[in-house]
Amino acid sequence: MAILDSGGVTVTTTTENGGGEFVDLDKLRRRKSKSDSTGILSDSVSGTDNNSPSDDVGATTTDVRDRIDSVIDDAQGTANLAGDNVGETEIRETGGGRGGGEGTYTYRPSVPAHRRARESPLSSDAIFKQSHAGLFNLCVVVLVAVNSRLIIENLMKYGWLIRTDFWFSSTSLRDWPLFMCCLSLSIFPLAAFTVEKFLIQKYISEPVAIILHIVITITEVLYPVYVTLRCDSAFLSGVTLMLLTCIVWLKLVSYAHTSYDIRTLANSADKNPEVSYYVSLKSLAYFMVAPTLCYQPSYPRSPCIRKGWVARQFAKLVIFTGFMGFIIEQYINPIVRNSKHPLKGDLLYAIERVLKLSVPNLYVWLCMFYCFFHLWLNILAELLCFGDREFYKDWWNAKSVGDYWRMWNMPVHKWMVRHMYFPCLRNRIPKVPAVIIAFLVSAVFHELCIAVPCRLFKLWAFIGIMFQVPLVFITNYLQERYGSMVGNMIFWFVFCIFGQPMCVLLYYHDLMNRKGTMS
């Protein structure tokens, strides 16, 4: 129940337990009028009737006015509510000046309903200031519904296409040479450690150590390539071996380069007391299994291993890997088998096949990213107590192709910056050639990881990576001139709609043509 001043309006909210809140609207309007003239509130804007000092002395006039409007809006909005189980809201007016009569109103007509200029939530000036959580939930619901229908339709039309030997079969035993090759790759880090040990004991000179490191890294690449080409192995086994080969090669280069730099700093005239050169087999062994490509004697560490967290992440890894295999066997393989070579047929037909392949290929690519960069690398980091887990950034918001390559694979990006890009700049190579060199190294390893297991050297992967160089400069220009959204749309189109599906079709048909020629 509210007891009001003459002509005043007070909102009373009475709860079930008898408590109540009083908000004097006239008093709030008088304070707003005072703030408009002085810019400073002397009393606090609160839901009670006391006069405590304001906490917003340093606030601007606009902020003060907005806060008062907010309180008035809340009070008037509360006044519009009908009584319910929680409480009852009333607005009463005293009869001062009206014969002392008392009336009950749900909303006063004289109260302004519009007191300031506001934008609609979806207007261009306010859309990015709003929360879009509800729209995101809608997109998720629609995405699940649409893809569920497609899965059901596919199963009804084609049946269950996944083979029972998808995970493992008796023919997988033929790949034992590749498995032995994977195990033997540990010889090369031991060889690099031996070179550093001999160097620190003055058994060999610095130039000899550099030559030995070059020989070790070259041999580490050529040996798995030879084994893969000589053995009739499955494509997945060959890709796994070549990926592991590239990772070990990058680690060996980082170990040799970092050790050389530490030696240089330790032996320089302006020696830093914090820099000391020593060779530790334990630090090298930890580096070879850690989820990083950049060597350093010590790393930030996490305090403990969360076993329950590891189990949950491993369960997710199994689920998403199975989902990825389902998409490949149930969708991608039939589409690819029923297609023609994209460069040797009807253009419209090729565009239709690429667009049809783009959606399942996008799902596989996103699952691959989530499984490897988020789940697997975090599991490995947790088991090794590796503290720095920035394995990727928000590459999906990339404003240009260059931003994407800087954010989507942080271990490789840090390696490229540390051991390729800045060494080129220190040797007075301009920025543009340094960028081209970095992409050239990346293109060579992408080609190795695909062409060697396929035993097919058409350079499609190499050309695709080198094609990113002009796209970097084009999207940078478009970003500066037209804003970030244009570059982001070009990035998504090139990678997900055109680039990857086209490479899949090209490699598949070239591989089938090679097998047909051999048979």
N, C-alpha and C positions, 0 to 999 in steps of 0.2 A: 504494500500500500504506500503511495507517495503523498507526502504533504507538501504543497506547492506554495511558492511566493505568489504575490498578486500578479496575475496575468502571465505567470511563468509556466513552463511545460517541463515536466520531469518524467523520465522513463523509469519504471520500477519493474524489476524482474524478480519474481518471488519463486523460490525453489521449494521442493517438497519438504525440506527440513526447516523451512521457515526463514531461511536466510534471504537476503535481497541485495541487489545492486542498484544504486541511484545515479543516473546521469542527467544533469541539468542541461538541456539543449540550449536554452537562452544564455546560460553562463558560458557555454562553449563558444557560442556565436560572438558574445562580447569579447572573449579572449581572442578570437580570430580577428575581430575588428581592430583590437588593440595591436595585435601582431602585424596587421597590414600597415598600420601607421608607424610603428616603432621598429618592426623587424625582429623583436626579441620578446620571448615569453617570460613573464616573471613568475608564473605559477605553472605547475606541472599539469599536463593533460592526462588525467587519469580517470578511472571509473568511480572514484570516491569523491566526497565533498570537501576533503581537507585541502589546505593551501600549502603544500610542500614546495621547496625550491625546485626549479626546473632543471632537468638534466640536459636540456638542449639549448643552453645559453649560446653556444657557438654555432648553432644551426642557422641556416639561411632562412630568409622570410618565406621562400617557396616551400622549403621542407616543413616549416612550422605550420603553414597553411594546409599543406597536404595531410599532415598528421591530424589536425583538427577536423578536416573534412572526413578523414577515415573514421575518426571516433564518432562523428555525427552520423555518418552512413551506417556504422554498426548499430548505433542506438536506434536509428529510424528503421533499419532492417529488423531489429529485434522487436520493435513495436508492431510490425506487420504480422508477426507470428501469432497464430491462434494458440490457445491454451492446450497443452498436451500432458502426457504423463510425467514429463520432466519438470515443467514449471508453467507459469502463466505470466504473460506480459501485458501491462496496462499503460495507457497514457491518460493522465488526468489533468484537468485544468481547473485552477481555483476560480472562485467567483468574484475575486477582487475586481471592482469596476463593473461587474455584471450581476450585482445583487447577491454576491456570495454563493450563487448557484454552482453546482459541480456537475460536470459532464464527462463521459468516457468516450474517447475517440481512438480508432485504430490508426488513423493517419490524418494530419492536419493539412487542409488544402493550401494554407499559406506558406507551408514549408517548401523551399525550392528543391526540386528534384534534380536539377542540373546546375551545378555550381562551378564547373571548370571544363576546359576542352580536353577530350580524351579520344584516343585512336581506337578503332576496332581491332580486336586481337589478331586478325589475319591481314591487316594492312601492312604495306611494305615497311613502314617505320617501326612497327611493333611486333612483327611476326617472330623475329629472332630474339625478342625479349620474353617470350612466353615459354611455358613448359609444354612440350609436345609428347609427354608420356602417354597420354590417352591415344593419340594418333599412332604412336609406335606400337602400342598394344593392338590397335586395329590392324595395322600392317602385318603383325605377327599372326593374328587370327586368320586374316585373309590368305596369307602365305601358306599356313598350315592347311586350310580348307582346300585351296586350289591344288596344292601338291598332293594332298591325300586323294583327291579325285583323280589326278593323273596317275598315281600309283595304282589305284584300283582299276582304272581303265587299262593300264598297261598289263596288269596281271590277267585281266579278263581276256585281253586280245592275244597276248603272246605266251601266257603261262609263266611258270617259274624257270628262268633262264640260267640261274646260278648253278654252276657245276659243283659236284660234291668234292672235287679235288681242287677247289679254289684256294684253300689255305695250304695244303700240303698233299703231295702224292708221291708215288714210288719213283716217278721220273725226276723228282727234285733231288734224288740222291746223285744224279749225274753232275750236279753242280758242286761236288765236293772239292774240286781244284780251286774254285773261287773262294770257298770257305777257308781252305788252307792258306790261300793268298791273303785273305783278310787277317788271319792270325799272324802271318809272317810280316805284316807291315810294321809291327812293333820293333823290328830290327833297325829300321831307319832312325827313329828317335834315339836308340842306344848308340848308333853310329855318330849322330850329331853330338850327343853327350861326350863320347870318347874324344871327338875332335876338340871340344871346348876344354876337356880335362888335359889333353896333351898341350894345348896352347897355354894354359895357365901354369903348367909345369915346365914351360920353355922347351918342350920337345920339338915343336914345330913353330914356324914363324906365322905372322899374320897373313901374308899373301897365300901361303900354303893352306891355312885354315879356310880362307875364303873359297879357294878352288875346291877343297874337299866338300864344303857345304854345297856348292853348286852341283858337284857330281852326285851327292846324296839325294838332293831334291829332284834332279832329272831322272835318276834311276828309280826313285820312288813312284814316279808317274809312268815310266815306260814299262816297268815290270807288270803291274796289273793290266795295262792295255794289252800286252803280249799274251798274258794268261787268258783274258776274256776273248780275244780274237781266236785263240787256238782251241778253246773248248766250246762245245755245242751246248751252251747254257741258256737258261730261260732269261727273258728280257728283264724281269724283276730282279733276279740275282745279279745280272750284269750292272744294272743301275745302282743297286746297293753297294757293290764293290767300287764302282767309279765315284760315287758320292763319298764313300769313306776315304778313297784315295785322294780326292781333292781336299778334304778336311785335313788329312795328315800333311799334305803338301803345304797348305796355308799355315799350319802350326809350325812346321819345320822352318819355313821362311821367317816367320815371326820370331822363333827362338834364336835363329842365327843373327838376324838383323838387330834384335834387342840386345843380345849379348855383345855384339860389336859396338853398339852405341854406349852401353854401360862401360865397356873397357875404355872407349874413347874419353868419356867423361871422367873416369877414375884416374886416367893417366894424363889428363890435361893440366896446364899450368894453373888455371883457376879452379882447382879441384874442389868439388862440393863434398864436405865431410859426410853428408847424408847418403852419398852414392858410393857403394862399395861393390866390387866385382868378385863374385864367388860362383862356383859351380856346384849345384845341388841336384842329385838324382831324384830326390823326393819331390822337389818343386817342379822338375820336368815331368815326372810321372803324373803329378796332380794336374798339370797343365794339359797333358795329352788326353785326359778323360774329362776335364772340366768343360762346361758349355760356353767356351770362349775361343776365339782364334788369335788373341793378342797375348803374348807371353809377358809376364812380369813375375818377379821373385815371390810376391805375396799378393793375396786377393782379400777383399772384404769378405768376412765369413758370417754366417747366421749362427745363432747360439745352439740350436738343437735340431733334431730330425723329427718332424711331425708325422708319425707313422699312419695315423688315421687319415690325414690329408693326402699322403702319398697313395694310400689305398683308393681313396675316392677319385683322385686324378687318373690312376691307372685304369679304374673301371670306365671312366669317361673315354680314355684312350682306346680301349677295346671296343666300346660302343660306336664311337665315331669312325674308327677304322673299318668296322663292319658295315656301317652306313655308306662309307666311301666305296667299298667293294661292291655293295649292292647297286649303287648308281652306275659304276663302271660296267658291271656284267649285265644289268637289266636295261640300261638306257644307251650308254655310249657305244658299246660294242655292236648292238644291232644297227644303230644309226651309221656307224662307220662302215660296217660290212655292206650295207645297202646303198652306199654312195659311190660316186665316181671320182676320178682324180680332178681336183678343183681347177687345175690349169689346162685340162685337156677335154673339156666338155662344154655344155651350155652354160653361159654365164648366170642366167637366172636360176638354173638348177643348183649351181655351186653356191650361190648366195643363200638359197633356201636351206641347203644342207648345213652351211656354216651357222646360220641363225638357229636352226633346230638343235645343233650340237652345242651352241653357246650356253644354254641354261644348265644342262647337266654338267657340262665342263666347268662352269662357274661354281656349282655346288661342290664338285670334287676338289677344285682348287682351294676353296674356302675351308673345306674339311681338312685338306692337307696342311694348310697354314695353321689351323687351330690345333691339330694333332701334334705337329712337329714343334712349331715355335712357341706354343703356349703350354700344351700338356707335357710333351716329352722333355723339352728343355727345362721346364720347371721341376719335373720329377727328378731329373738328373741333378739339377742345382740343389734340390732339397736333400737328396741322398749324400751329396758331397759338401753340404753346408756352404754352398757358393752364394755370396750375398748379393752381388749385382745382377739382377734379373731383368734388366731392360733389354729384352731380346727383340722387341719391336716397339714402334710408336704408333700413333693413330694414322697409319698410312691411308686408311679409307677416306680421310679428309684431305688427301694430298691435293694441293692447288696446281701442281704441274707434274710432269713425268719425273723431273729431277727430284722433287720432294718425295715421290713414291720410292725411288731407289735409295734415298737417304733414310727412310723410315721403316720400310717393311722388313728388312733383314739387318738388324743392328750389328750382329757379330761380323758379318762380311763388310758392312759399311765402315765399321771402326778399323778393320784390317786394311781396307783400301785407303782410307784417309791416312793411317799411320805408316803404312809400308809402301804405298804406291803414290798417292797424290802429293802429299807434302814433301817426300823426297824428290819428286820431279820439280816442285817449286823451288826447293833449296838448291837444285842444280840449274836454276834459271831457265827452266822450261816454262813457257807461258801457260796460263790456266786452261785454255781451250785444248791444246795438245795433251795436257795432263789429264783432262777429262776423257779424251779419246783413248789414251793409253789405259786408263782404268777400265773403260768399257771393253777395250780389246782383250784384256786379261779375262774379264768376266765372260766374254763371248767364247773364248777358247775353251774354258772349262764347261760352259753350258753345252757346247758341241761335243766335248769328250763324254759327258754324262749321258748323252742321248745317242750319238752316232756310233760309239764303240759297242754298247750292248746290242744295237740294231745291226752292227757290221755294215753300216750304210753311211757314206760320207757325202751327203748332198749339201751340207753347210746351211740348212734351213735355220737351225737354232743360232748359228753364228750370225747370219744375216739379220735375224729377228732382233738380236741384242744390239748389233751395230746400228740398226734402224732407230734405236732409242736416242742416239746422239742428236740427230736433227730434231726429233720430237722434244727433247729437253729445251732446246732454244726456242722452238715454235711455241710451246706451252708457256714458257717464261714470258715471251712477248705478249701472248694473249692474256696472261694473268695481269701484267702491268697495264694493259690497255682496257680490257673489258671486265676485269675482276676475277675472283677465284673460282666461281662456278663453271666457267667455260673450260678452264684447264682441267678441273676435276671430271667433267663430263667426257672430255677427250681421253683422259687417262682410263676411265672405265670402259669406254668404247674400244680403245685400242687393245687393252689387255684381255677383256672378258668377252666381247662380242666378235671381234675380228681376229686378233693376234693368235691366241692359244688354240681356238678351234681350227683355224687355218693350218697351223703347224701340225696338229694331230692328224688331219686329213692328208697332208703332204707326206708325212713320214709313214703313215700306214700304207698308202697306195704305192709309194716307192719301195717299201719293204715287201709288199705282196708281189710287185712286179719283179723284184730281185729273186724271190723264192720261185716264182713261175719260170723265170729264165733258167735258174739252176736246175729245176726239175725237168 
